């Protein structure tokens, strides 16, 4: 959880940095930090979600959200 919290904090700081920086090189460097922070955050978060999910529901954690989208409904109606 500490790694996830660190990653989320770093993403937040880097997103703010992307909004205030005026130099292209600095923007690109902050963007790289943002990408690394996203990777630091999402890997452990997905692991936590998968370990906390019931085995019968593994692989379907986000399936319900997908089924409720208008794009999926339009595809099923056709």
Phi, psi and omega in degrees: 000328179295321179295318178297315179298319177297316180297317179295318177298315180295322176297315180299315180295319182289326177294319175298318178299322178296331181280339185251346183283146183246350181259138182297315181298317178296320178300314181295320178295318178294325177295322176296316177299320178298317178296317178294320179295323177296319178293320178298323183282313190285327179301303178296326180296317177295323177296317178298315180299317182291326180282334181271350183274141177300143184301326179293334183260359182301134182087351181239018185300318182259008183296320182295320179297322179292321182293337183269004182278152182290330179294315180294322179295321178294323179292322180287333181285335185283000000 
